[in-house]
Amino acid sequence: MINIGICDDEAAMRKSLRVSLEQKLQLMGIDYQIFEYDSGEAFIKKPEAQWLDILFLDIEMKDLNGMDTAKALRRQNAHTLLIFVTAYPDFVFQGYEVHAFHYILKPYEERKIKSVLEQALKELGKSAEQSFTLENKSGTYKVPMKKIVAFSSDKRKVALSLEDGKKLDFYGKLDTVAKDLPDYFVRCHNRHLVNLNFVTALEKDGCICKTHTFPVSRAYRQTLEIAFARLLLQ
């Protein structure tokens, strides 16, 4: 069970952040509880302040601001992963004083939220195996992400190419699928998203993923090359 807090004096911001966090946690199959606080004072008074795993904390709040709230938190709990949210990048550098894990800038970008959450879960060592659930005429399938080589679209269907050479298809749109995939899935073509962990070579017009080959379009080539290069350097 992951316990997450959201401390922000704007209800709309709390709701937006919560929706993105829940989407990611549900995709990863992780049990969670999310607690919301509309002020630093409200957060500090709650008993769970002493055992939260992750806290998303707004810096610019009335009365007790985010930085003072963080200092109060550290006096109670040195282990909570603290992620600041702010509209002003200059505040980020103050986070070192309270050992902030990361930060997110407002207005929220869904992809950034999910990326930071994934990093935090890895830091906690509680990240469950990610999977992709699909439904077609044959039934419902929960496929581990690490076994999916690529997603490919064909008219109204999307097909999964699996590590063992099999394929599964379902009705859907590739753009919709792409929104909830881990960062190691990268588009190489309008019709294809490849898992970088399976990429063995990039050729002039193709991306080789072990026994699979997918076309690479000019529009996505540079992004794919950069992502592949970063993976090689890890």
C-alpha contacts under 8 A as a table, 3 or more apart, distances in Angstrom:
res1	aa1	res2	aa2	distance
1	M	30	I	7.08
1	M	31	D	4.84
1	M	32	Y	5.07
1	M	33	Q	7.32
2	I	30	I	7.47
2	I	31	D	6.30
2	I	32	Y	4.53
2	I	33	Q	6.31
2	I	53	D	6.40
2	I	126	K	7.98
3	N	32	Y	5.80
3	N	33	Q	4.97
3	N	34	I	6.12
3	N	35	F	7.78
3	N	51	W	7.92
3	N	52	L	5.23
3	N	53	D	5.29
3	N	54	I	6.63
4	I	32	Y	7.45
4	I	33	Q	6.19
4	I	34	I	4.82
4	I	35	F	6.24
4	I	52	L	5.93
4	I	53	D	5.97
4	I	54	I	4.83
4	I	55	L	5.72
4	I	56	F	7.76
5	G	34	I	5.66
5	G	35	F	4.71
5	G	36	E	5.86
5	G	37	Y	7.59
5	G	52	L	6.78
5	G	54	I	6.29
5	G	55	L	4.56
5	G	56	F	6.07
6	I	14	R	6.52
6	I	18	R	7.75
6	I	34	I	7.40
6	I	35	F	6.24
6	I	36	E	4.89
6	I	37	Y	6.18
6	I	55	L	5.93
6	I	56	F	4.83
6	I	57	L	6.15
7	C	14	R	7.46
7	C	36	E	5.99
7	C	37	Y	4.64
7	C	38	D	5.91
7	C	39	S	6.29
7	C	40	G	6.84
7	C	43	F	6.99
7	C	55	L	7.45
7	C	56	F	6.20
7	C	57	L	4.92
7	C	58	D	6.12
8	D	11	A	7.25
8	D	13	M	7.07
8	D	14	R	6.17
8	D	36	E	7.98
8	D	37	Y	6.41
8	D	38	D	5.26
8	D	39	S	6.17
8	D	57	L	6.44
8	D	58	D	5.13
8	D	61	M	7.04
9	D	37	Y	7.48
9	D	38	D	4.32
9	D	39	S	5.41
9	D	58	D	7.85
9	D	61	M	6.14
9	D	62	K	7.70
10	E	13	M	5.40
10	E	14	R	6.46
10	E	38	D	6.99
11	A	14	R	5.12
11	A	15	K	6.21
11	A	38	D	7.35
12	A	15	K	5.14
12	A	16	S	6.17
13	M	16	S	5.15
13	M	17	L	6.15
14	R	17	L	5.29
14	R	18	R	6.01
14	R	36	E	7.29
15	K	18	R	5.08
15	K	19	V	6.19
16	S	19	V	5.41
16	S	20	S	6.61
16	S	108	Y	7.82
17	L	20	S	5.40
17	L	21	L	6.25
17	L	108	Y	7.36
17	L	113	I	7.63
18	R	21	L	5.11
18	R	22	E	6.05
18	R	34	I	7.75
19	V	22	E	5.26
19	V	23	Q	6.25
20	S	23	Q	5.23
20	S	24	K	6.43
20	S	110	E	6.15
20	S	113	I	6.97
20	S	114	K	6.93
21	L	24	K	5.30
21	L	25	L	6.14
21	L	113	I	7.21
21	L	114	K	6.61
21	L	117	L	7.40
22	E	25	L	5.10
22	E	26	Q	5.92
23	Q	26	Q	5.36
23	Q	27	L	6.18
24	K	27	L	5.11
24	K	28	M	6.28
24	K	114	K	6.15
24	K	180	D	7.26
25	L	28	M	5.11
25	L	29	G	6.17
25	L	30	I	5.41
25	L	31	D	7.50
25	L	32	Y	7.46
26	Q	29	G	4.97
26	Q	30	I	6.16
26	Q	31	D	7.83
27	L	30	I	7.88
27	L	130	Q	6.91
27	L	131	S	6.92
27	L	132	F	7.32
27	L	180	D	7.72
28	M	127	S	7.79
28	M	128	A	6.24
28	M	129	E	6.55
28	M	130	Q	4.56
28	M	131	S	6.38
29	G	128	A	6.68
29	G	129	E	7.64
29	G	130	Q	6.95
29	G	131	S	7.73
30	I	127	S	7.49
30	I	128	A	6.26
37	Y	40	G	7.41
37	Y	42	A	6.01
37	Y	43	F	5.62
38	D	42	A	6.71
38	D	43	F	7.83
39	S	42	A	5.24
39	S	43	F	6.44
39	S	61	M	6.93
39	S	62	K	7.54
39	S	64	L	7.35
40	G	43	F	5.16
40	G	44	I	6.26
40	G	61	M	7.60
40	G	64	L	5.44
40	G	65	N	6.52
40	G	66	G	6.72
40	G	69	T	5.37
41	E	44	I	5.34
41	E	45	K	6.37
41	E	64	L	6.41
41	E	69	T	7.60
42	A	45	K	5.47
42	A	46	K	6.70
43	F	46	K	5.49
43	F	49	A	6.56
44	I	47	P	7.88
44	I	49	A	6.11
44	I	69	T	7.28
44	I	72	A	7.24
44	I	73	L	6.95
45	K	49	A	7.67
46	K	49	A	5.77
47	P	50	Q	6.16
47	P	51	W	7.98
48	E	51	W	5.31
48	E	52	L	6.00
49	A	52	L	5.83
49	A	73	L	7.04
49	A	76	Q	7.75
49	A	77	N	7.57
50	Q	73	L	7.66
50	Q	76	Q	5.91
50	Q	77	N	5.32
51	W	77	N	7.09
51	W	80	T	7.20
52	L	55	L	6.87
52	L	80	T	5.82
53	D	79	H	7.40
53	D	80	T	4.90
53	D	81	L	6.14
53	D	124	L	7.86
54	I	80	T	5.38
54	I	81	L	4.63
54	I	82	L	6.04
54	I	83	I	7.45
54	I	120	A	7.64
55	L	80	T	6.78
55	L	81	L	6.23
55	L	82	L	5.10
55	L	83	I	6.03
56	F	82	L	6.35
56	F	83	I	4.81
56	F	84	F	5.79
56	F	85	V	6.60
57	L	66	G	6.19
57	L	70	A	7.99
57	L	82	L	7.18
57	L	83	I	6.13
57	L	84	F	4.87
57	L	85	V	5.75
58	D	61	M	6.69
58	D	65	N	7.92
58	D	66	G	5.53
58	D	84	F	5.85
58	D	85	V	4.71
58	D	86	T	5.84
59	I	65	N	5.83
59	I	66	G	3.80
59	I	67	M	6.04
59	I	84	F	6.58
59	I	85	V	6.39
59	I	86	T	5.74
59	I	91	F	7.71
60	E	65	N	5.75
60	E	66	G	6.16
60	E	86	T	6.89
61	M	64	L	6.65
61	M	65	N	4.68
61	M	66	G	6.34
62	K	65	N	6.00
64	L	68	D	6.14
64	L	69	T	6.29
65	N	68	D	5.53
65	N	69	T	6.11
66	G	69	T	4.93
66	G	70	A	6.04
66	G	84	F	7.98
67	M	70	A	5.05
67	M	71	K	6.36
67	M	94	Q	7.88
67	M	95	G	7.70
67	M	98	V	7.97
68	D	71	K	5.06
68	D	72	A	6.28
69	T	72	A	5.10
69	T	73	L	6.14
70	A	73	L	4.90
70	A	74	R	6.20
70	A	82	L	7.89
70	A	98	V	6.42
71	K	74	R	5.16
71	K	75	R	6.50
71	K	98	V	6.20
72	A	75	R	5.27
72	A	76	Q	6.80
73	L	76	Q	5.25
73	L	77	N	5.77
73	L	78	A	7.63
74	R	77	N	4.96
74	R	78	A	5.04
74	R	98	V	6.94
75	R	78	A	7.13
77	N	80	T	6.41
81	L	100	A	6.94
81	L	101	F	5.76
81	L	120	A	7.13
82	L	99	H	7.45
82	L	100	A	4.86
82	L	101	F	5.34
82	L	102	H	6.94
83	I	100	A	5.99
83	I	101	F	5.67
83	I	102	H	4.81
83	I	103	Y	5.01
83	I	104	I	7.25
84	F	92	V	7.49
84	F	95	G	7.71
84	F	100	A	7.13
84	F	102	H	6.49
84	F	103	Y	4.46
84	F	104	I	6.21
85	V	103	Y	5.64
85	V	104	I	4.73
85	V	105	L	5.63
85	V	106	K	6.71
86	T	89	P	6.98
86	T	91	F	7.49
86	T	92	V	7.93
86	T	103	Y	7.71
86	T	104	I	6.58
86	T	105	L	5.09
86	T	106	K	5.60
87	A	105	L	5.39
87	A	106	K	4.60
87	A	107	P	6.98
88	Y	91	F	5.99
88	Y	92	V	7.72
88	Y	105	L	7.22
89	P	92	V	5.46
89	P	105	L	7.07
90	D	93	F	6.38
91	F	94	Q	5.69
91	F	95	G	7.45
92	V	95	G	5.52
92	V	103	Y	6.89
93	F	96	Y	6.30
94	Q	97	E	6.00
94	Q	98	V	7.87
95	G	98	V	5.57
95	G	99	H	6.13
95	G	100	A	5.05
96	Y	99	H	4.83
96	Y	100	A	5.91
97	E	100	A	7.76
100	A	103	Y	7.71
101	F	120	A	7.79
102	H	116	V	7.21
104	I	108	Y	7.20
104	I	112	K	7.25
104	I	113	I	7.01
105	L	108	Y	6.26
106	K	109	E	7.74
108	Y	112	K	7.62
108	Y	113	I	7.19
109	E	112	K	5.33
109	E	113	I	6.36
110	E	113	I	5.18
110	E	114	K	6.32
111	R	114	K	5.29
111	R	115	S	6.11
111	R	179	K	7.69
112	K	115	S	5.06
112	K	116	V	6.13
113	I	116	V	5.34
113	I	117	L	6.14
114	K	117	L	5.06
114	K	118	E	6.10
115	S	118	E	5.15
115	S	119	Q	6.35
115	S	182	P	7.99
115	S	183	D	7.56
116	V	119	Q	5.08
116	V	120	A	6.19
117	L	120	A	5.01
117	L	121	L	6.17
118	E	121	L	5.14
118	E	122	K	6.27
118	E	127	S	7.61
119	Q	122	K	5.15
119	Q	123	E	6.23
120	A	123	E	4.98
120	A	124	L	6.28
121	L	124	L	5.01
121	L	125	G	6.18
121	L	126	K	5.70
121	L	127	S	5.15
122	K	125	G	4.90
122	K	126	K	6.37
122	K	127	S	5.53
123	E	126	K	7.87
124	L	127	S	7.56
129	E	144	P	7.07
129	E	145	M	7.92
130	Q	144	P	6.02
130	Q	145	M	5.71
130	Q	146	K	7.85
131	S	142	K	6.19
131	S	143	V	5.26
131	S	144	P	4.13
131	S	145	M	4.85
132	F	142	K	5.59
132	F	143	V	5.14
132	F	144	P	6.29
132	F	145	M	6.19
133	T	140	T	7.17
133	T	141	Y	5.56
133	T	142	K	4.35
133	T	143	V	6.24
134	L	140	T	5.81
134	L	141	Y	5.38
134	L	142	K	6.63
134	L	170	F	6.76
135	E	138	S	7.80
135	E	139	G	5.79
135	E	140	T	4.36
135	E	141	Y	6.29
135	E	170	F	6.33
136	N	139	G	5.51
136	N	140	T	6.52
136	N	169	D	7.10
136	N	170	F	5.24
136	N	171	Y	7.43
143	V	147	K	7.26
143	V	148	I	7.60
144	P	147	K	5.62
144	P	148	I	7.11
145	M	148	I	5.33
146	K	149	V	7.87
147	K	162	L	5.75
147	K	163	E	5.26
148	I	151	F	7.75
148	I	160	L	6.53
148	I	161	S	6.02
148	I	162	L	4.66
148	I	163	E	6.07
148	I	195	N	7.02
149	V	160	L	7.42
149	V	161	S	5.41
149	V	162	L	5.34
149	V	163	E	5.84
149	V	194	V	6.10
149	V	195	N	5.24
149	V	198	F	6.22
149	V	209	C	7.06
150	A	160	L	5.90
150	A	161	S	5.26
150	A	162	L	7.32
150	A	185	F	7.82
150	A	192	H	6.92
150	A	193	L	5.43
150	A	194	V	4.27
150	A	195	N	5.66
151	F	158	V	6.60
151	F	159	A	5.65
151	F	160	L	4.81
151	F	161	S	6.43
151	F	174	L	7.47
151	F	192	H	5.76
151	F	193	L	5.11
151	F	194	V	6.55
152	S	158	V	5.49
152	S	159	A	5.17
152	S	160	L	6.61
152	S	161	S	7.84
152	S	174	L	7.18
152	S	191	R	5.41
152	S	192	H	4.48
152	S	193	L	6.46
153	S	156	R	7.37
153	S	157	K	5.75
153	S	158	V	4.32
153	S	159	A	6.23
153	S	173	K	7.06
153	S	174	L	5.97
153	S	191	R	5.03
153	S	192	H	6.62
154	D	157	K	5.31
154	D	158	V	6.21
154	D	159	A	7.79
154	D	191	R	7.29
156	R	171	Y	5.83
156	R	172	G	6.03
156	R	173	K	6.74
157	K	169	D	6.53
157	K	170	F	5.49
157	K	171	Y	4.35
157	K	172	G	5.36
157	K	173	K	6.88
158	V	169	D	5.47
158	V	170	F	5.56
158	V	171	Y	6.14
158	V	172	G	5.81
158	V	173	K	6.52
158	V	174	L	6.49
159	A	167	K	6.45
159	A	168	L	5.49
159	A	169	D	4.04
159	A	170	F	6.55
160	L	167	K	5.35
160	L	168	L	5.12
160	L	169	D	6.10
161	S	165	G	6.63
161	S	166	K	6.24
161	S	167	K	4.80
161	S	168	L	6.99
162	L	165	G	5.38
162	L	166	K	5.34
162	L	167	K	5.92
163	E	166	K	7.35
172	G	176	T	7.52
172	G	177	V	7.73
173	K	176	T	5.39
173	K	177	V	6.47
174	L	177	V	5.05
174	L	178	A	6.07
174	L	191	R	7.23
174	L	192	H	7.94
175	D	178	A	5.15
175	D	179	K	6.74
176	T	179	K	5.66
176	T	180	D	7.79
177	V	180	D	6.13
177	V	181	L	6.90
178	A	181	L	5.40
178	A	185	F	8.00
178	A	193	L	7.80
181	L	185	F	6.51
182	P	185	F	6.04
183	D	186	V	7.14
184	Y	195	N	5.81
184	Y	196	L	5.43
184	Y	197	N	7.13
185	F	193	L	6.07
185	F	194	V	5.36
185	F	195	N	4.52
185	F	196	L	6.10
186	V	193	L	5.32
186	V	194	V	5.47
186	V	195	N	6.59
186	V	196	L	6.95
186	V	224	L	6.58
186	V	227	A	7.75
187	R	190	N	7.19
187	R	192	H	5.91
187	R	193	L	4.18
187	R	194	V	6.23
187	R	220	Y	6.70
187	R	224	L	7.15
188	C	192	H	5.92
188	C	193	L	5.97
188	C	194	V	6.84
188	C	207	C	7.67
188	C	214	F	7.80
188	C	215	P	7.04
188	C	216	V	4.98
188	C	217	S	6.42
188	C	220	Y	5.33
188	C	221	R	6.48
188	C	224	L	6.27
189	H	192	H	5.04
189	H	193	L	7.11
189	H	215	P	6.51
189	H	216	V	5.36
189	H	217	S	5.19
189	H	219	A	7.73
189	H	220	Y	6.30
190	N	217	S	7.80
192	H	214	F	7.26
192	H	215	P	7.93
194	V	198	F	7.93
194	V	199	V	7.77
194	V	209	C	7.97
195	N	198	F	5.74
195	N	199	V	6.94
196	L	199	V	5.11
196	L	227	A	7.83
196	L	228	F	6.55
196	L	231	L	7.59
198	F	209	C	4.94
198	F	210	K	6.36
199	V	202	L	7.68
199	V	207	C	6.94
199	V	208	I	5.72
199	V	209	C	4.26
199	V	210	K	6.74
199	V	228	F	7.83
200	T	208	I	5.77
200	T	209	C	5.57
200	T	210	K	6.15
201	A	207	C	6.23
201	A	208	I	5.22
201	A	209	C	7.26
202	L	205	D	7.96
202	L	206	G	6.15
202	L	207	C	4.79
202	L	208	I	6.24
202	L	225	E	7.74
203	E	206	G	5.04
203	E	207	C	6.17
203	E	208	I	7.64
205	D	215	P	5.89
205	D	216	V	5.20
205	D	217	S	7.04
206	G	213	T	6.36
206	G	214	F	5.53
206	G	215	P	4.46
206	G	216	V	5.01
207	C	213	T	5.56
207	C	214	F	5.12
207	C	215	P	6.16
207	C	216	V	6.25
208	I	211	T	7.19
208	I	212	H	5.87
208	I	213	T	4.49
208	I	214	F	6.50
209	C	212	H	4.99
209	C	213	T	6.02
209	C	214	F	7.85
210	K	213	T	7.84
216	V	220	Y	6.94
216	V	221	R	6.17
217	S	220	Y	5.69
217	S	221	R	6.07
218	R	221	R	5.22
218	R	222	Q	7.78
219	A	222	Q	7.57
220	Y	223	T	5.52
220	Y	224	L	6.18
221	R	224	L	5.16
221	R	225	E	6.11
222	Q	225	E	5.08
222	Q	226	I	6.21
223	T	226	I	5.28
223	T	227	A	6.22
224	L	227	A	5.16
224	L	228	F	6.05
225	E	228	F	5.14
225	E	229	A	6.07
226	I	229	A	5.11
226	I	230	R	6.24
227	A	230	R	5.21
227	A	231	L	6.35
228	F	231	L	5.12
228	F	232	L	6.39
229	A	232	L	5.15
229	A	233	L	6.44
230	R	233	L	5.16
230	R	234	Q	6.55
231	L	234	Q	5.39
